Amino acid sequence: MKRQFIHTYKDIISLDNLLSAYTEFIQGKKHKADVLLFSLHLIDNIIQLHTSLANFTYQHSGYEAFNISDPKPRNIHKAQVKDRLLHHAIYRQLYPFFDHTFTQDSYSCRNNKGTHKAINKFKSYSLKVSQNNTKTCYVLKCDIQKFFANIDHNILKDILSQYIKDQNILWLLSKVIDSFETSSNKGLPLGNLTSQLFINIYMNEFDQYVKHKLKQKYYIRYADDFVFLSQSKEDLLKLLPQIKNFLGKKLQLSLHPKKVSLTTLASGVDYLGYVNFPNYRVLRTKTKQRMLKKVNNKNLPSYLGLLQHGNNYNLENTILNKIALQEQ
């Protein structure tokens, strides 16, 4: 029996929760045209949203689609303000509960986690597996193919129903999930805050399988990108068919055929933007090139902060010299 979510539908749709969600939602968006328009009649709009939710007449609106380079091309779907406000209201109630159900091995879209914590954990695990770099450490790295686009709506809703018994909450979550309409009944929009939570709930099924069935101690997942570390190359090879079978049968997901690799740490493991070696790590070449191309006085502090997480002394000097030349 899985832990049960104890909050009610009324907790999510309450005026207090909607107002608190709005305060969080507008951070950094106060001057956006659609947010300003919504804010002109804020109380009326929130009461209208609350009433539609209380009467179960709420309908999620459509999405505005646009592309970004982040650095690779991504298709973003942006919901209307009232829907994004609701996403925040749902998130602030559900996240604290579900975060406690997750394993320590997942690092994306979680408080006190993130990429830097993940690569530091990678370093910690590599030292343990290699016995302080005295043994060979093998790393199996995998990536899920078209991750967001292949999240199955029915499977996700079934997983949610194992934790949530309130049918009204499940009705609301279905409205949000199914608002992203596709012919295959799959996919979550990258622009929704709720999508960040939903993918972790979805992939928590895999995390639990890895921990409790495969008994893998040295495992890290960041969204759809995950690694296993071991002294045994053969043991990691044996994991692959089990991983593929679980992902395919239970979650309708498949590994990206070109992004599965099994290498030694000594040869360098490209993970989460860094190439990791036994005694140091450096930014991957494409990241360096992008940084050198885009660096300016405005973004310099954030870039320098990023460099502190690796061995990038020469790159840091190159960037500082470039800024100095720009100021002449």
Residue pairs with C-beta under 8 A, 6 or more apart in sequence:
2 101
2 162
2 163
3 97
3 100
3 101
3 163
4 163
4 164
4 165
5 94
5 97
5 163
5 164
5 165
5 166
5 169
6 97
7 93
7 97
8 166
8 168
8 169
9 166
9 168
9 169
9 172
11 17
11 93
12 89
12 90
12 93
12 169
12 172
13 50
13 53
13 54
13 89
13 172
14 50
15 46
15 47
15 50
17 89
17 92
17 93
18 46
18 49
18 50
18 85
18 86
18 89
19 46
20 89
20 92
21 85
21 86
21 88
21 89
21 91
21 92
22 42
22 46
22 85
22 88
24 88
24 92
25 84
25 85
25 88
26 35
26 39
29 35
30 36
30 39
34 80
34 81
35 81
37 81
38 45
38 81
38 82
38 85
45 82
46 85
49 58
49 82
49 85
49 86
52 58
52 59
53 86
53 172
56 168
56 171
58 86
58 172
58 175
59 175
60 79
60 83
60 175
60 176
60 179
61 79
61 80
61 82
61 83
61 179
62 80
62 179
63 77
63 78
63 79
63 179
63 180
63 189
63 191
64 77
64 78
65 75
65 76
65 77
65 78
66 75
66 76
66 78
67 73
67 74
67 75
67 76
68 74
68 76
71 286
71 290
74 190
75 190
76 189
76 190
76 191
77 180
77 189
77 190
77 191
77 192
78 84
78 191
79 87
79 179
79 189
79 191
79 192
83 176
83 179
84 192
84 193
86 176
87 176
87 192
87 193
87 194
88 193
90 172
90 173
90 176
90 194
91 193
91 194
91 196
91 197
94 197
95 197
97 163
98 163
98 197
98 200
98 201
98 204
99 110
99 111
101 163
101 204
102 110
102 200
102 204
102 207
103 204
103 207
103 208
103 211
105 207
105 210
105 211
105 219
105 220
105 221
106 113
106 200
106 203
106 204
106 207
106 221
106 222
107 113
107 114
107 115
107 117
107 118
107 121
107 220
107 221
107 222
108 114
108 196
108 199
108 200
108 221
108 222
108 223
109 196
109 197
109 199
109 200
109 223
110 200
115 222
115 272
115 273
116 309
118 220
118 222
118 272
119 271
119 272
119 273
119 274
119 276
119 281
119 309
121 220
122 220
122 227
122 229
122 271
122 272
122 276
123 276
123 281
125 218
125 220
125 229
126 137
126 139
126 229
126 265
126 276
126 278
127 133
128 218
129 135
129 137
129 218
129 229
129 230
129 231
130 136
130 137
130 231
130 265
130 278
133 278
133 279
135 231
136 231
136 264
136 265
136 266
137 229
137 230
137 231
137 264
137 265
137 266
137 278
138 229
138 230
138 231
138 232
138 233
138 236
138 262
138 263
138 264
138 265
139 227
139 228
139 229
139 261
139 262
139 263
139 264
139 265
139 269
139 271
140 227
140 228
140 229
140 230
140 236
140 239
140 240
140 260
140 261
140 262
141 225
141 226
141 227
141 259
141 260
141 261
141 262
141 263
141 269
141 270
141 271
142 225
142 226
142 227
142 243
142 255
142 256
142 259
142 260
143 224
143 225
143 226
143 255
143 256
143 259
143 260
144 150
144 224
144 247
144 253
144 254
144 255
144 256
145 253
145 254
145 255
145 256
145 257
147 199
147 223
147 224
147 253
148 187
148 188
148 189
148 190
148 195
148 199
149 186
149 187
150 186
150 187
150 252
150 253
150 254
151 186
151 187
151 188
151 198
151 199
151 202
152 185
152 186
152 251
152 252
153 177
153 178
153 185
153 186
154 185
155 202
155 250
155 251
155 252
156 177
156 198
156 201
156 202
157 170
157 173
157 174
157 177
159 201
159 202
159 205
160 170
160 173
160 201
161 170
164 170
164 173
176 192
176 194
177 188
177 198
180 187
180 188
180 189
180 192
186 252
188 195
188 198
188 199
189 195
199 223
199 224
202 251
203 221
203 223
203 224
203 251
205 250
205 251
206 221
206 246
206 247
206 250
206 251
207 219
207 221
209 246
209 250
210 216
210 219
211 219
214 239
214 242
216 228
216 239
218 228
218 229
218 230
219 226
219 227
219 228
219 229
220 226
220 227
222 272
225 271
225 272
227 269
227 271
228 236
228 239
229 265
230 236
233 262
236 262
237 262
240 260
243 255
244 254
244 255
247 253
247 254
247 255
248 254
263 269
265 276
265 277
265 278
266 277
266 278
268 275
268 276
268 277
269 275
269 276
270 276
270 284
273 283
273 284
273 287
274 281
274 282
274 283
274 284
274 309
274 310
275 281
275 282
275 283
275 284
280 310
280 311
281 309
281 310
281 311
282 310
282 311
282 312
282 315
283 291
283 306
283 307
283 310
283 312
283 315
288 315
291 303
291 306
291 315
291 319
292 318
292 319
292 322
295 303
295 319
295 322
295 323
296 323
296 326
297 323
297 326
297 327
300 319
300 323
303 319
304 316
304 319
307 315
307 316
307 319
